[in-house]
Amino acid sequence: MHIAAAVGTPMVALFGPSNPDEWGPRGGEVEVIYKGLDCRICFHPTCLRGEQNCMQLITIDEVLMAAARLMGQARLAIR
């Protein structure tokens, strides 16, 4: 993700417990999907609740829509 951002590659970035404002990509076209649940502040390497909801709540449709927006922007830039 960070290398893609550094070279300007459009991307969809998925975030779980880590904060994209702090750890997110810099530069380039990016769509960030992040749920920001209340439990994210523990920033534990494994989910203490055992739910992994911060990632499971991200839907395939959300990712596809974000990718479609980026592809639409790329088409506009080419014209």
N, C-alpha and C positions, 0 to 999 in steps of 0.2 A: 504494500500500500504506500509506504513512504517513498520507495524508489519510483513507483508509478507517478506519484505526485511531483517528485523532483524533476521528472522529465516531461511533465505536462500531459500524461495519459489520463483521459477521463476514466472515472471509476465509481463503483458503488462500494462504500465502506460500511461494514456491519460492526456495530459495537455492542458489547454485552455490559459488564460491570464497569469497564473503564470509561472515563469521560472523554468524548471526542473533542471537547474544547481544549483539553490538556494534551491528549495523545493523538488527536486526529491529524489527517493529512493537511499539509500546507501547500497551497498553490494548485494550479490546474483546476479542471472541472471535476467536481466531486458531489455525489449525493450521499449524505450520511443518514443511516437508519439507526436510531438509538431510542430505546424506550425509557431510560432514566428512572427505573424503579427505585423505590425507597431503600431496598436492600443493597443497591449498588455501592454504597459508601464503604462497605466492609472491604471491598477490593481484595477478597480472599481468592487464591488461585483455583480453588474448587468451591462450588456452591454449598454453603453450609445448610441451606434449606433443602437441598437435594432436588430443586425444581428446575433450575437452569432457565427460569422464565424470561430473563432478560434477553436470551437468544431465541427461545421457543416462541415468543410473542411476535417475532419478526416473521411475516408471512412471505410466501413465494410471490404472491401478487404484489406486495410492496416492493420487493427487489426487482421484479419484472417492470413495474411502472417506473421505478427510478432509472433503470437501464434504458427504457424507452425514452424518457425525458432527455437523457444524455445523448442518445443516438439522434434524437430530433434536433438537439442543439448542434450536433456535429454536422448534420445535413444543412442546417441554416448557415453555418460558417463556411461550408464549401461553396454555396451559391454566391 
